[in-house]
Amino acid sequence: MTLPIDVPLQLPEPRTPDPHDAPAIRWGVLAPGGIAHAFADAVAVGTSSSVVAVGSRSRERAQDFADEFSVPRAYGSYEELVADPEVDAIYVASPHSEHRDHALLALEAGKPVLVEKAFTRSAAEAREVLAAAESQNLLVVEAMWSRFLPHYDVVRHVVETGLIGELVAVFADHGQRLYPGGPARLSQPELAGGALLDLGVYPVSFADLVLGAPSAVTATGTLTDLGVDATTTITVTGAGGAHGVLSCTMAAVTPVTAVVAGTLARLELSGAFYGPGSTIRLVGPDNEVIDERPGGLTEDVRGFSYEAAEFARCLVAGETESPLLPHATTLRVMETMDAVRRQVGVVYPGE
């Protein structure tokens, strides 16, 4: 088998704008944990925006964060943060279990909101947040940072143009040694712990990017003593008949790679497929590397810079969702993970 001669044997250039070119907005950070530190650094280094306020249940924690990132205002409650008139948008960085409540808090205060992935615990909670945003005519975006990175746009473009032929299969894995001995929240059902919402959301979202809405979802998993998933394997079937084989685990380190296989060629993403350092290869039917795009970031851009910049562009343009990650996609990913949890047997308190 050979590629048609009229198909360019090279990867397309990403269409992603420079994050520095996005409009400047004023961010408020809700919950100054580890991921909030990465976000604040990315805003400061890689965008024209700034973090102007931070809120925590502990004023001391908020002040420590403010001191570290030169944030002018630190609040000892989330209510004070969302009420700040000089904050244009809220970044929700609390545990999954709190995303619904904290997103609603911000929306009720009239603030647009960027909500960390997984967007909520469940599709039902996601619908509540999206309905509140619609009623207020406010921008809400899921902070699935990978969707806004340049190499994901290359994948998107390859699939759209049919460069690799008809889609046949997608493979993606994400495993980190985080249990036992890792962050306590990952083992706790009341904090929506487990591998799926923290790690598995990346393969699930990647498969959704490539295949679209699944027509079927099957899953098996291994649960911890407290009833959250330690390891989960998922198979999805796309509307066109292509299959996705996805896995996640918080009990071991895996290659964290992804493959998109078509009838003419395949894409290989290595080096943490979901991150900005991922290398993309276009591989032919004889396993020859046709083209390669090394990953990496410049010193003045961070991975989270792209999602912050996209949010700022949408906000200034008056949009209520991002075309790169529309509400329907966020909801679809949550519905897929709901189906996985039902089959694996993970139930969070209150469900």
C-alpha positions as CSV (number, residue, x, y, z in Angstrom):
1,M,0.0,0.0,0.0
2,T,1.2,3.5,-0.9
3,L,-0.1,6.9,-0.1
4,P,-1.8,8.7,-3.1
5,I,0.7,11.0,-4.9
6,D,-1.7,14.0,-4.5
7,V,-1.6,13.8,-0.7
8,P,1.2,15.9,0.8
9,L,3.5,13.6,2.8
10,Q,4.0,16.0,5.6
11,L,2.3,17.1,8.8
12,P,0.4,20.4,8.6
13,E,1.4,23.5,10.4
14,P,-0.5,24.2,13.6
15,R,-3.1,27.1,13.3
16,T,-2.7,28.0,16.9
17,P,-2.2,31.7,17.7
18,D,0.6,32.9,19.9
19,P,-0.8,33.2,23.4
20,H,0.8,36.5,23.9
21,D,-1.4,38.0,21.1
22,A,-4.6,37.3,23.0
23,P,-6.4,40.2,24.8
24,A,-5.4,40.9,28.4
25,I,-7.9,40.0,31.1
26,R,-7.8,39.9,34.9
27,W,-8.0,36.5,36.5
28,G,-9.1,35.4,39.9
29,V,-7.8,32.0,41.1
30,L,-10.2,29.9,43.2
31,A,-8.3,27.4,45.3
32,P,-4.5,27.9,45.3
33,G,-3.3,24.2,45.0
34,G,-0.6,22.7,42.8
35,I,-2.4,23.1,39.5
36,A,-3.3,26.7,40.3
37,H,0.4,27.4,40.7
38,A,1.0,26.1,37.1
39,F,-1.8,28.2,35.8
40,A,-0.6,31.4,37.5
41,D,2.9,30.9,36.1
42,A,1.5,30.3,32.6
43,V,-0.6,33.4,32.7
44,A,2.3,35.5,33.9
45,V,4.9,34.1,31.5
46,G,2.9,33.2,28.5
47,T,0.1,35.6,28.1
48,S,-0.7,39.4,28.3
49,S,-3.2,38.7,31.1
50,S,-2.6,38.8,34.9
51,V,-3.8,37.1,38.0
52,V,-5.1,39.9,40.2
53,A,-6.8,38.0,43.0
54,V,-6.8,34.6,44.8
55,G,-9.3,33.0,47.1
56,S,-8.9,30.2,49.6
57,R,-10.7,28.9,52.6
58,S,-7.5,29.7,54.4
59,R,-6.4,33.4,54.2
60,E,-2.9,32.3,55.0
61,R,-2.8,29.9,52.0
62,A,-4.2,32.6,49.8
63,Q,-1.6,35.1,51.0
64,D,1.2,32.7,50.4
65,F,0.1,32.2,46.8
66,A,-0.3,35.9,46.4
67,D,3.2,36.5,47.7
68,E,4.7,33.9,45.4
69,F,3.0,35.3,42.2
70,S,2.8,39.0,43.1
71,V,-1.0,38.8,43.2
72,P,-2.4,42.1,44.6
73,R,-5.4,40.7,46.6
74,A,-5.7,37.6,48.7
75,Y,-9.1,36.5,50.1
76,G,-9.9,34.1,52.9
77,S,-13.1,32.9,51.2
78,Y,-14.3,32.1,47.7
79,E,-17.3,34.4,48.2
80,E,-15.0,37.4,48.6
81,L,-13.0,36.4,45.5
82,V,-16.0,36.1,43.1
83,A,-17.4,39.4,44.4
84,D,-14.2,41.3,43.5
85,P,-15.3,43.9,40.8
86,E,-11.8,44.0,39.4
87,V,-11.8,40.3,38.5
88,D,-12.9,39.6,34.9
89,A,-12.9,35.8,35.1
90,I,-12.5,33.0,37.6
91,Y,-10.3,29.9,37.3
92,V,-11.6,27.0,39.3
93,A,-8.8,24.8,40.5
94,S,-10.4,23.0,43.4
95,P,-10.9,19.1,43.6
96,H,-13.3,17.5,41.1
97,S,-15.9,17.1,43.8
98,E,-16.1,20.9,44.3
99,H,-16.2,22.0,40.6
100,R,-20.0,22.2,40.3
101,D,-20.4,24.3,43.5
102,H,-17.5,26.6,42.8
103,A,-18.5,27.2,39.1
104,L,-22.0,28.0,40.1
105,L,-20.7,30.3,42.8
106,A,-18.8,32.3,40.2
107,L,-21.6,32.3,37.7
108,E,-24.1,33.5,40.2
109,A,-21.7,36.4,40.9
110,G,-21.8,37.2,37.2
111,K,-18.3,35.9,36.6
112,P,-17.2,33.9,33.5
113,V,-15.4,30.7,34.5
114,L,-12.7,28.4,33.4
115,V,-13.2,25.1,35.2
116,E,-10.4,22.5,35.6
117,K,-10.8,19.1,34.1
118,A,-12.6,16.9,34.8
119,F,-15.2,19.5,34.4
120,T,-17.4,18.1,37.2
121,R,-18.0,14.7,38.8
122,S,-20.8,13.7,36.4
123,A,-22.7,14.7,33.4
124,A,-25.6,15.7,35.6
125,E,-23.5,18.3,37.4
126,A,-22.0,19.5,34.1
127,R,-25.6,20.2,32.8
128,E,-26.3,22.3,35.9
129,V,-23.2,24.4,35.3
130,L,-23.8,24.8,31.6
131,A,-27.5,25.7,32.2
132,A,-26.5,28.4,34.7
133,A,-24.0,29.8,32.3
134,E,-26.6,29.9,29.5
135,S,-29.1,31.6,31.8
136,Q,-26.5,34.3,32.6
137,N,-25.1,34.5,29.1
138,L,-21.6,33.9,30.5
139,L,-18.6,32.2,29.1
140,V,-17.7,28.8,30.5
141,V,-14.8,26.6,29.3
142,E,-13.4,23.4,30.5
143,A,-9.7,23.7,31.3
144,M,-8.7,20.6,29.3
145,W,-5.5,22.3,28.3
146,S,-4.5,19.7,25.7
147,R,-7.3,20.7,23.4
148,F,-5.8,24.2,23.0
149,L,-2.2,23.1,22.4
150,P,-0.6,23.4,18.9
151,H,0.1,19.7,18.4
152,Y,-3.6,18.9,19.1
153,D,-4.5,21.3,16.3
154,V,-2.1,19.3,14.0
155,V,-4.0,16.1,15.0
156,R,-7.4,17.9,14.4
157,H,-6.2,19.1,11.0
158,V,-4.9,15.6,9.9
159,V,-8.2,14.0,10.8
160,E,-10.2,16.8,9.1
161,T,-8.3,16.5,5.8
162,G,-8.2,12.7,5.7
163,L,-4.4,12.7,5.4
164,I,-4.1,9.3,7.0
165,G,-7.2,7.8,5.2
166,E,-10.3,6.4,6.9
167,L,-9.9,6.2,10.6
168,V,-9.6,2.6,12.0
169,A,-8.4,2.8,15.6
170,V,-7.2,5.1,18.3
171,F,-5.0,4.0,21.2
172,A,-4.1,6.1,24.2
173,D,-2.9,5.4,27.7
174,H,-2.2,7.4,30.8
175,G,-0.6,5.8,33.9
176,Q,1.2,7.5,36.8
177,R,2.3,5.9,40.1
178,L,0.1,8.0,42.3
179,Y,-1.5,5.3,44.5
180,P,-0.8,4.4,47.1
181,G,1.4,7.1,48.5
182,G,0.3,9.9,46.2
183,P,-2.1,12.8,46.8
184,A,-4.7,11.7,49.4
185,R,-7.6,13.2,47.3
186,L,-7.0,10.4,44.6
187,S,-8.0,7.7,47.1
188,Q,-11.1,9.4,48.5
189,P,-14.5,8.9,47.0
190,E,-15.8,12.1,48.6
191,L,-13.3,14.0,46.6
192,A,-14.2,12.2,43.4
193,G,-10.9,10.3,43.5
194,G,-9.7,7.5,41.2
195,A,-7.7,7.2,38.0
196,L,-10.5,8.0,35.6
197,L,-11.3,11.6,36.4
198,D,-7.7,12.6,37.0
199,L,-5.8,10.6,34.4
200,G,-8.3,8.8,32.2
201,V,-10.0,12.0,31.1
202,Y,-7.0,12.6,28.8
203,P,-7.3,9.5,26.7
204,V,-11.2,9.8,26.7
205,S,-11.0,13.4,25.5
206,F,-8.3,12.5,22.9
207,A,-10.5,9.8,21.5
208,D,-13.4,12.2,21.4
209,L,-11.3,14.7,19.5
210,V,-10.5,12.1,16.9
211,L,-13.6,10.0,16.7
212,G,-16.4,12.3,17.9
213,A,-19.4,11.0,19.8
214,P,-19.1,7.3,20.7
215,S,-21.9,4.9,19.6
216,A,-20.8,2.4,22.3
217,V,-18.7,2.4,25.4
218,T,-17.4,-0.7,27.3
219,A,-15.1,-0.7,30.4
220,T,-13.5,-2.9,33.0
221,G,-11.6,-1.8,36.0
222,T,-9.9,-2.6,39.3
223,L,-11.2,-0.7,42.4
224,T,-9.3,0.3,45.6
225,D,-10.6,-0.7,49.0
226,L,-12.4,2.6,49.2
227,G,-14.2,2.0,45.9
228,V,-12.4,4.3,43.4
229,D,-10.8,3.0,40.3
230,A,-7.1,2.2,40.4
231,T,-6.9,0.9,36.8
232,T,-9.5,1.2,34.1
233,T,-9.6,0.0,30.5
234,I,-12.1,1.5,28.0
235,T,-13.2,0.6,24.5
236,V,-15.2,3.2,22.5
237,T,-16.7,2.8,19.0
238,G,-16.9,5.9,16.9
239,A,-19.9,6.8,14.7
240,G,-17.9,5.8,11.7
241,G,-17.1,2.4,13.1
242,A,-13.5,3.1,14.2
243,H,-12.5,1.9,17.6
244,G,-10.7,3.5,20.5
245,V,-8.8,1.5,23.1
246,L,-8.0,3.6,26.1
247,S,-6.5,2.9,29.5
248,C,-5.6,4.7,32.7
249,T,-4.0,3.7,36.0
250,M,-2.8,5.4,39.1
251,A,-0.9,2.3,40.2
252,A,1.9,2.2,37.7
253,V,3.8,4.3,35.1
254,T,2.8,3.6,31.5
255,P,4.3,5.1,28.3
256,V,1.5,7.8,28.0
257,T,1.4,7.6,24.3
258,A,-1.3,7.8,21.6
259,V,-1.7,6.4,18.1
260,V,-4.3,7.3,15.5
261,A,-4.4,4.6,12.8
262,G,-5.9,5.2,9.4
263,T,-6.1,3.1,6.2
264,L,-3.2,5.1,4.6
265,A,-0.9,6.0,7.5
266,R,-0.9,6.6,11.2
267,L,0.0,9.3,13.7
268,E,2.2,8.5,16.7
269,L,2.3,10.9,19.7
270,S,5.0,10.2,22.2
271,G,6.5,11.9,25.3
272,A,3.2,12.3,27.2
273,F,0.8,12.6,24.3
274,Y,-1.4,15.2,26.0
275,G,1.4,17.6,26.9
276,P,3.2,20.4,25.0
277,G,6.4,18.4,24.7
278,S,4.8,15.6,22.7
279,T,6.5,14.6,19.4
280,I,4.2,13.8,16.5
281,R,5.2,11.4,13.8
282,L,3.5,10.6,10.5
283,V,4.2,6.9,9.8
284,G,3.6,5.2,6.5
285,P,2.2,1.7,5.9
286,D,5.7,0.3,5.7
287,N,6.5,1.8,9.2
288,E,8.7,4.5,7.7
289,V,8.6,7.9,9.4
290,I,7.3,10.2,6.7
291,D,7.4,13.4,8.8
292,E,8.0,14.4,12.4
293,R,7.3,17.4,14.5
294,P,9.3,17.6,17.7
295,G,7.5,19.0,20.7
296,G,8.7,21.6,23.1
297,L,7.9,25.1,24.3
298,T,9.8,28.3,24.2
299,E,11.0,30.0,27.4
300,D,8.1,32.5,27.3
301,V,5.2,30.1,26.9
302,R,3.8,27.4,29.2
303,G,1.3,24.7,28.4
304,F,-1.5,26.3,30.3
305,S,-0.9,29.6,28.4
306,Y,-2.9,28.4,25.4
307,E,-6.1,27.7,27.3
308,A,-5.8,31.0,29.2
309,A,-5.3,32.8,25.9
310,E,-8.2,31.1,24.2
311,F,-10.5,31.9,27.1
312,A,-9.4,35.6,26.9
313,R,-10.1,35.7,23.2
314,C,-13.6,34.2,23.6
315,L,-14.4,36.5,26.5
316,V,-13.5,39.7,24.7
317,A,-15.3,38.5,21.6
318,G,-18.5,38.0,23.6
319,E,-18.6,34.2,23.1
320,T,-20.2,31.9,25.6
321,E,-18.1,28.8,24.6
322,S,-14.9,28.0,22.8
323,P,-15.1,26.5,19.3
324,L,-12.1,24.4,20.2
325,L,-13.9,22.8,23.2
326,P,-17.6,23.6,22.9
327,H,-20.1,22.7,25.7
328,A,-21.4,19.7,23.8
329,T,-18.0,18.2,23.7
330,T,-17.4,18.7,27.5
331,L,-20.8,17.2,28.2
332,R,-20.1,14.2,25.9
333,V,-16.8,13.5,27.6
334,M,-18.6,13.5,31.0
335,E,-21.3,11.2,29.7
336,T,-18.6,8.8,28.4
337,M,-16.9,8.8,31.8
338,D,-20.3,8.3,33.5
339,A,-20.8,5.2,31.4
340,V,-17.4,4.0,32.3
341,R,-18.0,4.5,36.1
342,R,-21.3,2.6,35.9
343,Q,-19.7,-0.4,34.3
344,V,-16.7,-0.4,36.6
345,G,-18.7,0.3,39.7
346,V,-17.5,3.6,40.9
347,V,-20.1,5.6,42.8
348,Y,-19.4,8.9,44.5
349,P,-21.2,10.0,47.7
350,G,-24.6,11.6,47.0
351,E,-25.0,10.0,43.6
